[in-house]
């Protein structure tokens, strides 16, 4: 899927869509994702409901970042990629970020990371 413009902005998405978690080859990573959803209860992206990760991912474009910034940091997880590994990190981060998840349950440890 090619880059698309964010609604109500002219900012282009710079990243290619992420692999759907159902297509991940590593069963451990898939279980980590399922455990994350069950434990932290992410909310669906109501701005663009067709986003990656079953519609839970909030992108970094202007419209969606405004929504993420409206939530307490303790309810936000950042999807990151570093050295070929994709993982979730508790809190809002800016370097190596791919997007955000807003959850119904807050995290307890700022150092928590989950490889997916």
N, C-alpha and C positions, 0 to 999 in steps of 0.2 A: 504494500500500500504506500503510495507516495505521500509526501508531506501535504498537510492540508492547513488551511487557515483556521485559526480559532474564531469562533463566532464573536461578533462585536469588537474584534480587534483585527489588525492587519499583521499581527505577529505570526510568522510561520513556525510550525513545529520542526525542530531541527533533527529529531531522532526518528528512526524507523520504528514502527510498532513492535512491541516486545512479543516474545514467544508466548502464546497462550499457555497458561500453567498446565492445561490438560495434555499438552504436547511435550512436556519436559521429559527427557529421557531418564533422568535419575529419580527413582522412586522415593529416595530419602528427601529430596528437595520438594517433591510433590506432597509428601506427608508433612513436611515443615510448613508448606503453604496452607494445607488443610487445617493443621493444628493452630496456625496463626489466626485463620478465619474463625475457628471455633472458640479460641481463647479471647481474642481482642475485639471480635465482632465489628469489622470495618463497615462503614456505611457506603451505599452505592453513590457513585458520582451523579448528582442530579443536574449538573450543568451539561455534561456530555455523557449520557448513560451508556454509550456504546464503547467506552474506553477499554483498554486492556485489563486483564485480570478480572474477568467477569463483570466489568463495569465498576470496579472498586477504585481504580487508579485515578487520581487527580493529577492532571498535567501541570507543567510549569509555565503555561501561558498566562497572560495578564488576568483573564477572567477567572480561571480556576485557582490561581495563586491567591487571589483576593479572598476566595472562600476558605482556603487552607489557613490563611493568616487570621481569620476570624475565630479560629479554634485555639484552645489552650494547647500549648506545646506537648503536654503530657498525654494528649489524645491523638497525636500525629506520629506516624512512622514515615521514614524516607526510604524510597526504593533507590538503591545505589548500585553502581558498577565500578569495580576497581580490580585491575589485574586479571580481567577475564571472569571474575566472579560477580554474581548478582546476589544482593542481599538486602534485607530490611534492617534499618538502624533506628532505634528509638529517638524521637524528637525530630525537629526540623534542621536539615543540613542543606548546604548549598553546593559544596564541591562534590563532583561525581554523581549528582542526583539525576534520576530519571523521572521521578514523580513522587507523589505523596499518597498515603492512605490515612483517612480520618476514621478513628475507631470509637466504638461505644464504651470501651473499657480502657482506662488509662494504664500506661506502663509504669513500672515501679523502679526500674534500673536504667539509667541513662546510657550505660555501657552495653546494653543488650543488643545483639545482632543475630539475625536469623538468615541463614543462607537458603536461597530459593532458586 
